[in-house]
């Protein structure tokens, strides 16, 4: 891809990200779960926007998992256990500018299956 196309894609994702972020806000009792996809791995963190603090996180790279659907479900299950250990059962889902499809949707559905209310 050319440089202009990549810049346009980045700008469009940034616009989507800000549009979603303006509506989603995390608190201590109900933190914001932000998902990030790199080319190879999936990352997520639970953020308290009032105190600007990360309450829990999961790193697909450290778990040795990639970015496909099955690995996304395993990462979400590990993240749900981490949230439950911290006493968090309700979260607000921030798709971070990505479409709610594929890996992102599988991550959210697995959190719901593990009794984390979105």
C-alpha positions, -999 to +999 in steps of 0.1 A: +000+000+000+011+035-006+019+060+021-013+080+014-035+049+017-019+039+050-023+075+064-060+075+053-066+042+070-050+054+102-070+086+101-103+067+096-096+044+125-087+073+147-120+090+139-139+058+147-119+054+179-127+089+191-164+085+182-166+053+203-145+068+231-168+098+234-197+074+244-178+049+265-164+058+300-150+035+326-153+038+364-139+018+394-170-004+396-175-007+358-141-003+340-137+002+303-122-029+285-101-017+256-090-042+230-059-037+208-050-059+178-015-059+164-006-078+132+002-109+153-013-106+188-043-094+208-041-073+240-068-061+264-069-040+295-095-028+320-092+009+326-106+032+353-110+065+335-117+085+367-083+076+382-065+070+349-054+036+360-052+001+345-070-023+368-063-056+349-047-066+316-039-095+294-012-100+268-017-125+241+021-124+233+030-134+268+004-162+268+020-175+235-012-170+216-019-154+182-047-133+168-071-160+154-106-168+167-096-197+189-067-178+205-090-148+210-114-170+231-085-183+252-072-148+258-107-136+268-111-166+292-077-157+309-088-120+311-121-130+326-103-149+353-081-119+360-111-097+363-129-120+386-098-122+408-099-084+411-137-085+419-149-070+387-180-085+371-193-056+350-174-038+323-180-014+294-166-027+261-144-004+240-138-019+206-111+008+200-121+017+165-122-019+152-154-034+137-174-056+161-166-086+140-143-116+140-116-116+167-131-086+186-166-101+186-153-135+198-134-118+226-166-100+238-187-131+235-163-152+256-162-125+283-200-128+284-198-166+286-175-162+316-201-141+335-186-107+328-215-084+320-208-061+291 
